[in-house]
């Protein structure tokens, strides 16, 4: 059974798509999903990221600098999620289901992003000096999950 996103995760994904367009990218990537999570400072994922020193503004500037290096999509139409972002969304579904949740939340999206360590989103966090393992542990603690699961 396919789970739906809760209102916070839905808002984060909508913000991710808007930010991808703002960054002149033709796709919504893992970096944009993380940006969407950062925009929700009152969400579980947003709070954990903020507590670990990651802010929306700093991360956006890092993405914009990276976009300048990689090139921009210019006037090309937005085509949806990148393959890595699709993997993250699929894994978030699995995590929520494994946790016996009825909806996918921001915490599931962030756990899935962290699991997909070979993506632009986590690579940029690491380049900014964010300790991904600490974010993971803090998120597990915040959700009440046992770290040994």
JOJO-V986961 format. One record per pair of residues at least 24 apart in sequence whose ideal C-beta (glycine too) atoms are under 7 Angstrom apart, sorted by the first residue. I is the first residue (numbers start at 1). J is the second residue. Records with the same first field share a line. If there is no record, write none. Layout:
I: J + J
This chain:
2: 93
3: 93 + 96 + 97 + 102 + 103 + 104
4: 103
5: 103 + 104
6: 103 + 104 + 105
8: 40 + 43 + 105 + 106
9: 104 + 105 + 106 + 109
11: 40
12: 36 + 37 + 39 + 40 + 106 + 109
15: 39
20: 78
21: 78
23: 63 + 64 + 67
24: 67 + 72 + 73 + 74
25: 67 + 73
26: 73 + 76 + 77 + 78 + 79
27: 79 + 80 + 81 + 82
28: 80 + 81 + 82 + 85
29: 82 + 84 + 85 + 120
30: 84 + 85 + 88 + 113 + 116 + 119 + 120 + 121
31: 63 + 120 + 121 + 124
33: 85 + 88 + 109 + 113 + 121
34: 59 + 113 + 121
35: 59 + 60 + 63
37: 106 + 109 + 110
40: 106
43: 106
44: 105 + 106 + 107 + 142
45: 106 + 107 + 109 + 110
46: 106
48: 110 + 135 + 138 + 139 + 142
49: 135
51: 138
52: 130 + 134 + 135 + 138
53: 130
54: 125 + 128 + 130
58: 128
62: 124 + 128
63: 124
66: 124
84: 116 + 119
87: 116
88: 112 + 113 + 116
91: 115 + 116
107: 139 + 143
110: 139
111: 139
